Amino acid sequence: MWKIFTLSFTAAALAAPAMAQPPVRSERVQFSHGASSTTVRGTIRGYDSVDYAVGTRSGQTMTVSLRTTSRSAYFNIVPPRGEEAIFNGSIKGSRFEGRLRDNGDYRIRVYLMRNAARRGETASFTLNVGVSGRPEFGGPGSSPGSSPIGSGVPILVDNRAAFCRGEASAHYGVRPAYITVGRAVPDRGGSVIDGSADQGNKGTKRFRCRFDTRNRFIDVIAISRDGL
């Protein structure tokens, strides 16, 4: 009888669904024309978390500060490449200021500590985000006068326009249908694609997608004052 009970219990345990972690919600931080900082407000509950993507360039300085209704709410900062945080708020506090090493989207991840998440607590918060300073040309692994280095797999020339449209769509927070791109043209040994993003009442932003000498994607950059 004991053996039968043990087997039945084990089978039931295996059949029970695993507790899936909710996906991380993602939003893009947008700066008003001419502004270098902005304020973002939100709410998280339980195991929910949210990533705020900030498009930056190597050499710029980013500042982030958090105000929240919960003592268990913090933020981490995750770089464009990899998932290892360069800042952990639960250890270092509620304010970050640092010079950035990489081009691309840094993610400000707001979350509740596990003890509060387990109790289903809710936290309202305010993030102040600022990006300042002149960007460097290139980034890690580059030298003065060298071209910036991309990441990922090489993109075939016939696929670069579609790839650029997708990256610009995410960068400007609009659907791909509102992105217009041209053809890839040679530039500094690699290639670039110029385009524009229709942001409705925010206007049309002109941008450039860049690919390195090995045809890997580098970034999306503004090519006019209103392109940010």
C-alpha positions in Angstrom: 0.0 0.0 0.0 2.8 2.4 0.9 4.5 1.8 -2.5 1.3 2.5 -4.3 0.8 5.8 -2.4 4.4 6.9 -3.1 4.0 6.2 -6.8 0.7 8.0 -7.0 2.1 11.0 -5.1 5.1 11.2 -7.3 2.9 11.1 -10.5 0.7 13.9 -9.1 3.7 16.0 -8.3 5.1 15.6 -11.9 1.7 16.4 -13.3 1.4 19.7 -11.4 2.2 22.7 -13.6 5.4 24.6 -12.9 5.2 28.2 -11.5 6.1 30.3 -14.5 7.7 33.7 -14.0 5.8 36.5 -15.6 7.5 38.0 -18.6 9.4 41.3 -18.1 7.4 44.2 -19.5 9.4 46.5 -21.7 8.9 50.2 -22.4 11.1 52.8 -24.1 12.2 56.0 -22.4 11.6 59.0 -24.7 13.1 62.5 -24.2 11.3 65.6 -25.3 13.0 67.7 -28.0 16.0 69.4 -26.6 15.8 67.7 -23.2 18.4 65.4 -21.6 16.3 64.0 -18.8 12.7 62.8 -18.2 10.5 61.4 -15.5 8.8 58.0 -15.7 6.1 56.8 -13.4 4.7 53.2 -13.0 3.5 50.5 -10.7 4.6 46.9 -10.2 3.0 44.0 -8.3 4.3 40.7 -7.1 6.8 39.1 -9.4 6.1 41.6 -12.2 9.0 43.7 -13.4 9.5 46.3 -16.1 12.5 47.2 -18.3 12.9 50.9 -19.4 15.1 50.9 -22.5 17.3 54.0 -22.9 19.2 54.5 -26.2 22.7 55.7 -25.5 26.2 56.1 -27.0 29.5 55.1 -25.6 31.1 57.9 -23.5 27.8 59.5 -22.4 26.8 59.7 -18.7 23.5 58.3 -17.5 21.9 59.2 -14.2 18.9 57.3 -12.7 17.2 57.9 -9.3 14.2 56.0 -7.9 11.5 57.1 -5.5 9.0 54.4 -4.5 6.2 53.6 -2.0 7.9 50.3 -1.1 11.1 49.6 0.8 11.4 46.4 -1.3 11.4 48.1 -4.7 14.7 48.6 -6.5 16.2 48.9 -10.0 19.1 47.3 -11.8 20.8 48.5 -14.9 21.5 45.9 -17.6 23.9 46.8 -20.5 23.1 46.3 -24.2 25.0 43.1 -24.4 24.5 40.4 -21.8 22.2 40.0 -18.8 24.7 40.8 -15.9 23.7 44.0 -14.2 26.3 46.8 -14.0 24.3 48.3 -11.1 22.3 46.4 -8.5 20.0 48.7 -6.5 19.4 46.3 -3.7 23.1 46.5 -2.9 24.0 50.0 -4.1 20.9 52.1 -3.3 18.4 54.2 -5.2 20.7 56.3 -7.4 23.0 55.6 -10.2 25.4 57.8 -12.1 28.0 56.4 -14.5 29.8 56.8 -17.8 28.6 54.3 -20.3 30.9 52.0 -22.2 28.7 50.6 -24.9 26.4 51.9 -27.7 22.8 50.7 -27.7 19.9 50.2 -25.2 20.7 50.2 -21.5 17.7 48.7 -19.6 16.6 50.0 -16.2 14.8 47.1 -14.6 12.4 47.9 -11.8 11.4 45.0 -9.5 10.3 43.9 -6.1 12.5 41.8 -3.8 11.4 38.2 -3.5 10.0 38.6 0.0 7.6 41.4 -1.1 6.9 39.7 -4.4 5.9 36.5 -2.7 3.3 38.4 -0.6 1.9 40.0 -3.8 2.8 43.6 -2.7 2.4 46.6 -4.9 4.8 49.4 -5.4 4.3 52.7 -7.2 7.5 54.4 -8.3 9.0 57.4 -10.0 12.2 57.2 -12.1 14.2 60.2 -13.0 16.4 59.3 -16.0 19.0 61.6 -17.6 21.6 61.1 -20.4 24.3 63.8 -21.0 27.7 64.3 -22.5 29.1 63.9 -25.9 29.4 60.4 -27.2 32.6 58.8 -28.2 33.2 57.4 -31.7 33.5 53.7 -31.4 33.4 52.0 -28.0 35.1 49.0 -26.3 37.7 47.5 -28.5 38.1 50.6 -30.7 40.9 53.0 -31.0 41.1 56.7 -32.1 40.1 56.8 -35.8 38.8 53.3 -35.9 35.3 52.3 -36.9 32.7 51.2 -34.2 32.2 47.5 -33.7 28.9 45.7 -34.1 27.6 42.5 -32.5 25.6 39.4 -33.5 25.7 37.6 -36.8 26.4 39.3 -40.1 23.4 40.7 -41.9 23.1 39.9 -45.7 22.8 43.1 -47.8 19.3 42.1 -49.0 18.1 41.8 -45.4 19.7 45.0 -44.0 16.8 47.3 -44.8 14.3 45.0 -43.1 16.6 44.6 -40.1 17.1 48.3 -39.9 13.3 48.9 -40.0 12.9 46.5 -37.1 15.6 48.1 -34.9 14.3 51.6 -35.6 10.8 50.5 -34.8 11.9 49.3 -31.4 14.2 52.4 -30.9 11.4 54.9 -31.6 8.5 52.9 -30.1 6.4 52.8 -33.3 5.2 50.1 -35.6 7.4 49.1 -38.5 4.8 50.5 -40.9 5.7 54.0 -39.6 9.4 53.5 -40.4 10.8 54.4 -43.8 14.3 53.2 -44.8 16.5 53.6 -47.9 19.1 51.2 -49.3 22.4 50.2 -47.7 25.3 52.2 -48.9 29.0 51.8 -48.1 30.4 53.9 -45.3 33.8 53.7 -43.5 34.3 50.2 -44.8 30.9 49.1 -43.4 27.5 50.3 -44.5 24.7 52.6 -43.4 21.0 52.9 -44.1 19.2 56.3 -43.6 15.6 56.5 -42.7 12.8 58.3 -40.9 10.3 57.4 -38.1 6.9 58.9 -38.0 6.0 59.5 -34.4 2.7 61.3 -35.0 2.4 64.4 -32.9 6.1 64.1 -31.9 7.1 64.7 -35.5 9.2 62.7 -38.0 12.7 61.7 -36.8 15.6 61.1 -39.1 18.0 58.3 -38.2 20.8 56.1 -39.5 21.3 52.4 -39.0 25.0 51.4 -39.0 26.7 48.1 -39.8 30.4 47.4 -39.3 33.0 46.0 -41.7 31.8 42.5 -41.0 28.2 43.4 -41.8 27.1 43.2 -38.1 24.6 45.7 -36.7 26.0 48.5 -34.6 23.2 50.9 -33.7 20.5 53.4 -34.6 21.7 57.0 -34.4 20.0 60.4 -34.9 21.2 62.3 -38.0 19.4 65.5 -37.2 18.7 67.5 -34.0 15.1 66.3 -33.9 16.1 62.6 -34.5 16.5 61.7 -30.8 
